[in-house]
């Protein structure tokens, strides 16, 4: 009987030990699973609105971090404007002679380099001018050789001075004729290289029109075989990396604007502004609208501005009080809250709710939530917001 009780006790004890071990293993597995799940949430640690990124991830996201400082709040004048092509970045292409279009090298809408071939033309007048140059070149060489032969003979008294003078006159006349025919070819649009190639007979009667500037072909008024008159517009090229924005203002506003003043162009469909500056202030008032034109030059390397577009312009007319300013792109929206990201330490960013108001010129004024000297993400903040949203962090959680 005692042996039976001892055996039962031993089995019960072993069962309890095994159950305890299984429970411990299950708890440890759950801990690893939760830890792995947290790591899989974007591959970053998220702790109450804090995001950790590796240096490579920060580089790929294009993050820029700046220290918050006080700056003068700009005083700005806002007005609607219209985008125009920059006439100083526009070139018309025409022929200097009557000709026929025999070859097209580019098409409408194509981006061309300066000096790139546009059209090849054939002209009977050019053929005649080229033939005149070839004859003048041959005559010049003949008379030059004769003069160089006679000159030492005259110096030795073998030939007369009259013969020397006759040879010199023929040489100088041939030289003048060569220069005249060369000038005619240049006036027809030939380059030095084209003229040098004439002796080989490669381009007899042909002239190639080349792009005078880099830009886009926006007008193309020719077809193959067309007879064109000298001076007729054949193509127009515009470099759209710089455009004008024209703003009409009441005359009493003109005194507040200065040439060279900074400006910002914005489009309703785009989030960020485009840098510009004042390049012209007209002092003639339109009799119908009773306004005067102010011209801005805007950077358009992103090619988002096109002639005829309506835009909003902000022009700096002075500076106000010292304020805490941030670029618009530094501020993000999460639900109903306005937030920025503060760098707590390298690679570790804290979500911070702030109060702001527009300051113009691509900036907002921070009214609360930040302190001078804190390091804020001023570019690439949307990357951090995306990581925050992937982690499941919501605005009301903090």
TORKETI-330313 format. One record per residue: x, y, z of N, C-alpha, C in turn; residue in one letter. Coordinates in steps of 0.02 Angstrom, whole numbers, plus 32768, in hexadecimal, padded with zeros to 4 digits. Layout:
# TORKETI-330313
XYZXYZXYZA
...
//
This chain:
# TORKETI-330313
802A7FC38000800080008000802A803E8000X
805D8041802C808A807C802F80AF80847FEDX
80C3804C7FCF80E880507F8F80BB806E7F58X
807A805C7F59804B80777F27804480C27F2EX
803E80D97F6D803781227F7A807581477F62X
80B0812B7F6F80EF814C7F5A80F281507F0EX
80DC811B7EEC80DE811B7EA280B181517E85X
807381567EA18043818A7E8A806081CF7E95X
807F81DC7ECD809B821D7EDE80D382307EACX
80FC81FF7E9A8133820C7E6C811882207E27X
80E381FD7E0F80C6820D7DCD80A682537DCDX
808482657E04806582A77E08809A82DF7E06X
80D182D37E2A810783057E2C8126830E7DE7X
813282D87DC4814E82DC7D81811F83017D51X
80DE82F67D5880AE83187D2D80AE83637D37X
80B483787D7780B683C07D8680F483E07D68X
812D83BE7D6D816C83D97D52816883E17D06X
814D83AE7CE4814783B17C9B811883E97C86X
80DF83F27CAB80B084287C9B80D0846B7CA3X
80F884737CD8811A84B37CE4814B84C37CABX
817184907C9581A1849A7C5F817E84AE7C1EX
8146848D7C0D8121849D7BD0810584E37BD3X
80ED84F77C0F80D2853C7C168109856F7C0CX
814485607C26817D858F7C1F819185967BD6X
8194855C7BB481A7855E7B6D817385847B45X
8133857B7B5480FE859E7B2F810385E97B3AX
811185FD7B78811786447B88815286637B63X
818A863C7B6081C686557B3E81B9865C7AF3X
8195862A7AD68185862D7A8F8159866A7A80X
812986787AAC80FE86B27AA2812586F27AA4X
815686F57AD2818087307AD881A7873B7A98X
81C487057A7C81E9870B7A3E81BB87207A05X
817F87047A048150871579CE813D875E79D0X
812F87797A0E811D87C07A14815887EC79FFX
819487D77A1381D087FE7A0281DB87FF79B7X
81D187C4799781DA87BF794F81A687E9792BX
816887E779448132880F7925814288597928X
815E886E7962816F88B5796981A688C87938X
81D68899792E820D88A8790081F588AA78B8X
81C1888078AA81A8887E7865817E88BA7854X
816C88E378848143891E7877816E89547858X
81828948781881AB897877F381F5896F77FFX
820A89427828825189387833826F896D7861X
824689937884825D89C978AF823989C378F3X
825889DF7924823889E07965820A8A1B796BX
81CB8A127980819B8A48798981838A4779D1X
81918A7A79F481808A7C7A3B81618ABF7A4CX
811D8ABF7A5080F98AFB7A62810C8B367A34X
81098B2B79F181178B6079C281608B6C79B4X
818C8B3E79C881D38B4479BC81E78B137986X
820E8B2B795482238B02791C826F8AFF791AX
828A8AC3790F82D28ABA790982E28AA578C2X
83128AC878A283278AB8785E83738AB1785CX
83898A83783283D18A7B782783EA8AB277F9X
842B8ABE77F884478AF477CF84378AEA7785X
84398AAD776D842B8AA0772783E28AAF7716X
83B58AA07745836E8AAF773A83638AFA773AX
83868B1F776383808B687764839A8B857722X
83D08B69770883EC8B8176C983BC8B747690X
83A08B38768D83718B27765783328B51765BX
831D8B62769782E18B8C769F82EE8BD67694X
832D8BE9768A833D8C2F767D83308C5D76B8X
83398C4476F5832B8C6B7730835D8CA57739X
83438CDF774A836D8D18775B83578D32779FX
83878D3C77CB83788D50781083988D93781EX
83728DC27839838B8E06784783778E1B788DX
839F8E4778AA83918E6078EC835F8E9A78E7X
832E8E9A791382FB8ECF7913831A8F10792BX
83118F457903832A8F87791582F68FBC7906X
82FE8FF6792582D1902D791782E8905178D8X
82B7906778B082C6908B7872829090C07868X
82A190F2783E8270912778318237910C7806X
81FB9116781E81C0910077F981B6912E77BDX
81B39112777F81AE913D7744816A915E773FX
816A919D7729812D91BF7716812391B476CBX
80EA919B76B880E19188767280A291A77655X
80A491AD7613806A91C475ED8054918B75C1X
8015917875C57FFB9140759E7FD1915A7564X
7FD89139752B7FB2914C74F07FB1911374BEX
7F7C910E74957F7C90DB74607FA990EF7427X
7FC190BD74037FEE90CB73CB7FE490997393X
800390A8735A7FFF907D731F8046906C7308X
8052902D72F78093901772E0809C902A7296X
80D69047728780E790587241812B903B7231X
8137902F71F1817A901871DC81AC905171E7X
81E8903E71FA821E906E7203823A908171BEX
822C90BF71A8824390D47166828F90D27160X
82B290DA719782FB90D97195831690927190X
82EA9061719682FD901B718E82DA8FFD7151X
82C79028712282A3901270E682CB902470A8X
82CC8FF8707682F09005703882C68FEF6FFCX
82C0901B6FCB829E900A6F8C82D28FF46F5AX
82C08FC16F3382ED8FA56F0182D18FB66EBCX
82FA8FD76E9282E68FE86E4E83228FE16E20X
83148FE26DDF83498FDE6DAE835B90246D95X
839A902E6D8783B0906F6D6F83AB90756D23X
8397903E6D028390903D6CB9835290166CA6X
833990236C6A83048FF96C4E831F8FB36C43X
82F78F816C5683108F3C6C5182D78F0B6C51X
82E98ECB6C4A82B98E946C4D82CE8E656C85X
829E8E4F6CAE82AC8E216CE582B68DDB6CC9X
82F18DBF6CD683008D7C6CBB83068D476CF1X
83108D5C6D3083168D2B6D6683058D4A6DA9X
82E08D226DD182CE8D376E1582F68D0B6E46X
83148D2C6E78833C8D066EAA83198D006EEEX
82E78D2A6EFC82C48D286F3C82798D306F30X
82528D226F6482098D276F6081EE8D576F94X
81AF8D696F8B818D8D956FBA818B8D766FFFX
819C8D9D7032819C8D84707781DC8D65708DX
820C8D5E7060824C8D3D7071827A8D6D7095X
829E8D5370C682D18D7A70EA83128D7770C2X
832F8DB170B4836B8DB4708B83A38DD670B1X
83E18DC5709E841C8DE470BA84308E20708FX
84558E4E70AC846F8E867085849F8E6A7050X
84968E80701284C08E696FDC84A78E2A6FB9X
84718E0C6FD284578DCF6FB384368DDF6F70X
843C8DB26F40841E8DBB6EFE83D18DBD6F03X
83B38DED6EDE836A8DF36EDC834F8DE36E96X
83688E086E6483508E006E20838B8E056DEFX
83858DE26DB783B58DEB6D80838F8E086D45X
83AB8E3F6D29838B8E636CF283B78E606CB3X
83978E676C7983BB8E6A6C3A83A88EAB6C17X
83DB8ECE6BFE83CF8F0F6BDF83FB8F196BA2X
83DC8F2F6B6B84038F3D6B2E842E8F7B6B39X
84148FAC6B5F843C8FE76B6E84798FD56B97X
84708FA76BC584A98F906BED84DB8F6B6BC2X
84C28F426B9584EF8F1C6B68851A8F4D6B40X
84FB8F836B2785208FB46B0185548FD76B2CX
85418FE86B6B856F90096B9985AA8FDB6BAAX
859C8F9B6BB285D18F6C6BC286018F636B87X
85E48F626B4A860E8F5D6B0F863A8F9B6B07X
861E8FD56B16864590146B14868090116B45X
86728FF46B8086A78FF06BB386DE8FC06B9DX
86CB8F886B7F86FD8F576B68872A8F766B32X
870A8F9B6B0387328FBC6ACF875F8FF26AEDX
874490186B1D876C904D6B3C87A6902F6B64X
879B8FF56B8287D08FD46BA888098FBF6B79X
87F68FA36B4088288F8C6B0F884F8FC86AF3X
882B8FFE6AE4884B903A6ACA887A90596AFDX
886590586B3B888F90736B7188D0904B6B78X
88CC900A6B7789088FE06B7D89388FEC6B43X
891B8FF26B0689468FFD6ACB896B90406AD1X
894790746AE3896690B76AE6899690BD6B22X
898690996B5889B4909A6B9289F690796B7FX
89F3903F6B5E8A31901D6B498A5990486B18X
8A3790696AEA8A5A90946ABA8A7C90CF6ADCX
8A5890ED6B0C8A7691266B308AB391106B58X
8AAD90D66B7A8AE590BD6BA28B2090A96B75X
8B1490986B358B4A90896B078B6C90C86AECX
8B4390FB6ADD8B5C91396AC08B8191646AF3X
8B6B91646B318B8791926B648BD3918B6B6BX
8BEF914F6B788C39914A6B7E8C5E915B6B3DX
8C3E914D6B048C5D915E6AC48C6391AA6ABCX
8C2E91CD6AD28C3092166ACE8C6492336AFEX
8C6B92146B378C9D922B6B678CE492226B4CX
8CEF91F06B218D3191E36B038D3A92096AC1X
8D06922E6AAD8D0B92546A708D01922D6A31X
8CEA91EF6A378CE091C569FC8CA191D969D6X
8C6C91ED69FC8C2F920669DD8C24924E69F4X
8BFC927369CE8BF292BA69DD8BC392C36A18X
8BC593006A358B9893116A6B8B5093156A51X
8B4893286A138B05932A69F68AE692E569F3X
8B0E92B369E38AF5926E69E28AE392576A28X
8B0C926C6A598AFD925B6A9F8ABB927B6AB5X
8AB292BB6AA38A7592DE6AB88A3792BF6A97X
8A4092AA6A588A0892896A3689F592486A59X
8A2892216A6D8A1B91E26A8F89FB91ED6AD4X
8A1392216AF789F792316B3889AD92456B32X
899D926D6B00895892836AF6892A92486AE8X
8941921B6ABE891991DF6AAE890E91B46AECX
894291AE6B14893D91856B51890B91A56B83X
891191E76B8D88E492096BBC889C92086BA3X
8892920F6B61884F920C6B45883091C76B4FX
885891936B45883F914E6B4E882E91416B98X
8857915D6BC3884A91556C0A880991786C1EX
87FE91B46C0487C091D86C13878391B36BF9X
878991966BBD875291706BA0874391326BCAX
877691116BE3876C90D66C0E874890E86C4EX
875C911F6C6C873B91366CAA86F291496C9DX
86E491666C6486A0917A6C538673913D6C49X
868D910B6C25866490CE6C1A865B90A86C5CX
868E90AA6C86868890896CC7865290AC6CF2X
865090EE6CF1861E91146D1685D891046CFDX
85D190FA6CBC859090E86CA0857990A46CBCX
85A790746CBF859590326CD9858190376D23X
85A5905E6D49859590666D90855090876D98X
854190B76D6D84FF90D96D7084C790A96D5FX
84D790736D3A84A690406D29849E900C6D61X
84C790126D9484C08FE56DCD84F38FAE6DD2X
85258FAC6DA785588F796DAA858A8F896DE3X
85A38F546E0185D58F5C6E36861B8F566E18X
864E8F646E4086938F5C6E2986A08F146E13X
86848EE66E39868E8E9F6E28866E8E8F6DE5X
86318EAB6DDA860F8EA06D9A863A8EBA6D60X
86568EF56D69867E8F146D3486BC8EEB6D26X
86DC8ED46D5A87198EAC6D51870B8E6A6D2DX
86CC8E516D3486BA8E126D1386A88E1B6CC9X
86A28E596CB2868B8E656C6E86BA8E496C3AX
86FA8E4E6C46872B8E396C1487258DEF6C04X
870A8DC76C3387008D806C2586C18D736BFDX
86978DA76BF686598DA06BD086228D7C6BF5X
862B8D716C3785FA8D4A6C5D85B68D6D6C64X
85B78DB06C6E85798DD26C8085648E066C4CX
85778DFC6C0E85668E2C6BDB851A8E376BD8X
85058E746BE384BF8E8B6BE184978E796C1FX
84B48E576C5184908E426C8D84A58E6C6CC9X
84748E7D6CF484838EA06D32845B8E7F6D6AX
847A8E766DA384598E576DDD844A8E8C6E11X
840C8E916E2683F88EBE6E5C84008E996E9EX
84208EB96ECE842D8E9A6F0F840A8EC06F47X
83FF8E9D6F7F83DD8EBC6FB884098EF26FD8X
83F18F306FDD84198F656FFB841D8F617047X
83ED8F3E706683EC8F3570AF83D58EEE70BFX
83DE8EDA70FD83C28E9B7115837A8EA87129X
834D8E7A711783078E83712982DA8E527106X
82998E62710682668E3870E8824B8E5870A9X
82428E30707582248E4A703781D98E527042X
81C28E907044817B8E9D705381548EB47016X
81778EC36FDF81568ED56FA1817D8EB76F67X
81598E9A6F3781788E796EFD814B8E876EC1X
81628EB46E9481378ECC6E5F814D8EB56E1AX
81708E7D6E15818A8E676DD481778E1E6DC6X
81768E0F6D84816F8DCA6D6D81A58DBE6D39X
81B78D806D2F81EB8D6F6CFF81D68D856CB9X
82058DA36C9481F88DBA6C5181DB8E006C4DX
81CC8E1D6C8681AF8E606C8781E28E946C72X
81CC8EC46C4981F68EFD6C3781EC8F346C6BX
82218F4A6C8A821C8F7B6CBF823F8FBC6CABX
82248FF36CC2824190346CB3827290476CEAX
82A3906E6CD882D390866D0A82AF90AD6D41X
82BF909D6D7F82A190C06DB8826290A06DD3X
824690706DB0820890506DC7821790266E05X
81E790276E3681EF90006E7381E68FB66E63X
82198F8E6E7282178F466E65820A8F1F6EA4X
822F8F306ED982278F0E6F1A82318F406F52X
82168F306F8B82218F586FC782378F296FFFX
826B8F3E702282868F15705A82828F3E709AX
82698F1F70CE82638F40710F82858F167144X
82B08F36716B82CD8F1571A5829E8F2271E0X
827B8EEE71F682478EF6722982618EEE7270X
82A38EEB727882BE8EE572BC82B78F2672E3X
82A58F5B72C082968F9B72E0825A8FBA72BDX
82278FCF72E381EB8FEC72C681DB902E72E9X
81B1905672CA8199909372E8815490887306X
814690AB733C810390AD735880F090F7735CX
80BA9109733B80A5914F7338806B915A7369X
8074918C73938043919E73C6802D91E673BBX
7FED91F273BD7FD2923673B57FBD925173F9X
7FD8928C740B7FCC92A9744D7FB592F27446X
7F8F930A74777F7C935174787FBB937D747DX
7FBB93B7745F7FF693E2745F801193F274A5X
7FE493F874D77FFC940A751A802293D2753CX
80219395751F8047935D753B808E935A7520X
809B937B74E880DB937574C68115938E74F1X
810993C27519813D93DF7542815693B07578X
8130937B75868144934C75BB816E931375A0X
81769311755E819992DA753E81DB92F27521X
820F92CA7529825192DC750E826992A774DEX
828E92BD74AB82AD928D747E82DC925F74A5X
82DA921F7495830491EF74B882E591D174F6X
82AA91EA750A828991D0754682779186753DX
827E91607573826C91197570822191107568X
820F90DA754681C890CB753C81BF907F753CX
8180906A7540817090237540813290197516X
81358FE774EA80FC8FD674BF80DE8F9474D7X
809D8F9274DC807B8F5574F280428F4374C2X
80378F0274BC80018EE874937FD38EC074C1X
7F938EC774B67F638EA574E27F6D8E5A74E5X
7F808E3D74AB7F888DF474A87FC88DDC74C8X
7FF88E0A74D580388DF874F1803D8E0F7539X
80618DE8756280668DF875A8809A8E2E75B8X
80D38E2D7596810A8E5A75A6810F8E927574X
81328EC8758981398F02755E81768EFE7532X
817A8F2D750281B18F3074D381D38F7474DAX
82148F7374E3823A8FB174EF82388FDE74B2X
8233902074BF82329052748A824F909374A5X
825690C57479826D9107748D8251913B745EX
824C91787476823291AF744D826891C5741CX
825891C773DB828891DB73A9827292187381X
8234922F738C821D9269736781DF92887386X
81DE92CA738B81A492EE73A4819193237370X
81589319735081429348731D811F9384733EX
812C93BE7322810F93FB734080D894187315X
80C393F072E3808B940672B9804C93E372D0X
8018940A72E07FD993EF72F97FAB93DF72BFX
7F8F93A272C17F60938E728D7F2193B77293X
7F0C93D8725D7ED1940572617E9093E07270X
7E8E93A072617E50937A726C7E4D935D72B3X
7E81933B72C77E81931973087E9A93477340X
7EBB937F732E7ED893AD735E7F0B938A738BX
7F30935C736E7F65933873927FA6933D736BX
7FDE9330738E8020932E736F803D92E87375X
806792D6734680829292734480C3928D736BX
80C8925773938106924573B5811A9201739BX
815891FB7385816F91BC7367819E91987397X
818F915773A181B9912C73CA81DB90F9739DX
821790E673B0823990AF738D823C907373BCX
8220903B73A6821A900073D282468FC873B9X
82658FA473E7828B8F6973D6825A8F3273C2X
82668F14738782388EE1736E825D8EA27358X
82938E92737C82BA8E57736B82918E177375X
825D8E1B739E82318DE173A981FC8DDC7372X
81F78E0F734781C98E10730E817F8E077323X
816C8E27735981268E24736E80FF8E627358X
81228E96734581018ED4732E81018ED672E2X
80C88EEA72C580C18EEE727D809C8F2E726BX
80AD8F4A7232808F8F89721C80438F84721CX
80238FB772397FDA8FB9723B7FBC8FA2727DX
7FE48F8272A77FCA8F6972E87FBC8FA37317X
7F878F9C733F7F788FCD73747F988FB473B5X
7FB98FE173D77FDD8FCF74157FD19005744AX
7FE88FF774867FE7902874BD802E903E74CBX
8038907F74D1807B909A74DD807E90BB7522X
80B590AF754580C490D17584810590F8757AX
810291397586813D9164757C8151918375BEX
8191917E75CF81AA919A760E81AD91E67608X
818E92087638818F9252763881AF926D7678X
81C6924176A381E6925776E181EC921D7712X
8201922E7750820891FC778481E7921477C4X
81CB91E377E881A891F3782681CF91DD7863X
81AA91C8789781C891B578D681EB917278D2X
821791667903823B91267906820B90EE7919X
820D90B878F381DE908178FF8203903F78F4X
81E2900A790B81FC8FC6790081DE8FAC78BFX
82078FA6788B81EF8F93784982088F4E7835X
81DD8F29781381EF8EE877F881D78EE377AFX
81FB8EBE778481E18EB27740819F8E8D7744X
81738E9C771581318E7C771381388E307712X
816B8E1676ED81728DCE76E581888DAC7726X
819D8DD3775881B18DB5779881758DA277C2X
813B8DC077B280FE8DB677DA80D18D8377B7X
80BA8D5277DE808F8D1E77C4804C8D1E77E9X
801A8D0177C87FD78CFA77E67FCA8CB277F6X
7FB58CA478347FA18C6178487F5D8C687869X
7F298C5478457EE68C60785E7ED88CAA7862X
7EC38CC1789C7EB58D0878A77EF08D2D78C4X
7F288D0B78CB7F628D2978EC7F988D3D78BAX
7FBB8D7378CB7FF48D8A78A580338D7578CBX
80618D5178A9809A8D3578CD80DB8D4378A8X
81128D3E78CE81558D3F78B2817B8D0678D3X
81B88CFA78BC81E18CC578DA82218CE478F5X
822F8CD67934826A8CF07957829E8CB9795DX
82DC8CC9794F83128C99795783288C9979A0X
83168C6479C5832B8C5E7A0B83758C4F7A10X
838C8C2279E683D28C0F79E183DB8BF4799AX
84198BEC798284248BD5793E83FC8B96792DX
83D18B9B78FA83AA8B6278E3836A8B55790BX
835A8B80793C831F8B75796682F58BB57964X
82B68BAE794E828B8BE97943824A8BE4796AX
82378C1B798881FA8C1F79B081C58C47798BX
81888C2C7989814F8C50796D813B8C87799DX
812F8CC47983811D8CFC79AF80E48D237990X
80AE8D2D79B680778D56799E80898DA079A6X
807A8DC87973808A8E107975804D8E38795EX
80508E79796E801E8EA8795580418ED77925X
80248EE078EA80448F0A78B780128F387895X
802E8F67786F80058F90784380308FA17806X
80118FAD77CC80388FBC778F80618FFB7799X
809F8FF8777F80CB9032778280DE904B773CX
80CC9024770980DB903876C58121902376B0X
812F9028766F81709019765281878FD17661X
81578FA3766781688F5D767281768F4C76BAX
81628F7876EA816F8F6C7730812E8F707758X
81308F52779480FC8F5A77C6811B8F747806X
80F38F99782C810B8FB1786D80F38F8278A3X
81218F6C78CE81108F3E790480FB8F687941X
80BE8F5D795880A38F82799180A98F5C79D2X
80B48F1B79CF80BB8EF47A0C80CF8EAD79FDX
80F18E8C7A2D81048E477A26814E8E3D7A19X
81738E727A0981BA8E6D79FB81E18EA07A24X
82218E917A2E824E8EC07A4F82888ECF7A22X
82A28F0D7A2882DD8F207A0283178EF17A14X
833A8ED979E283738EAD79ED83648E6479E1X
83248E5179E183138E0B79D383208DFB7989X
83328DBD797E83428DA8793983048D887919X
82EF8DA678E082B18D9278BF82C18D777879X
829B8D44786582A08D2A7821827D8D5B77F2X
82A48D7C77C782888DAE779A827E8D947753X
82988D597745828D8D39770482898CEE770EX
82578CCF76EF824F8C8776F682228C737731X
81FE8CA4774D81D38C957786819B8C647774X
81868C65773481518C36771F81688BEE7724X
81AA8BE2772081C58B9E772781B98B86776EX
81C78BB1779E81BC8B9F77E481728B9677F3X
81488BC077D581008BB877DF80E88B7577C4X
81028B61778B80EE8B20776E81028AE7779DX
813E8AEB77B981548AB677E881288AB57826X
81148AF1783C80EA8AF6787780A68AD6786AX
80898AE3782F80488AC8781E804B8A7C7815X
80838A6377F9808A8A1A77F1808D89F77834X
80A68A1A786780AC89FA78A8806889F678CCX
80358A1878AF7FF38A1778CF7FE98A4E7902X
801A8A7D790780148AB479377FE18AE6791EX
7FB08AF679477F7D8B2679357F848B65795EX
7F688B9C79447F718BDD79637F588BDF79ABX
7F218BBB79BA7F048BBE79FD7F258B8E7A2EX
7F598B687A167F788B367A427FA88B557A74X
7FC48B907A647FF98BAB7A8E7FDD8BD07ACAX
//
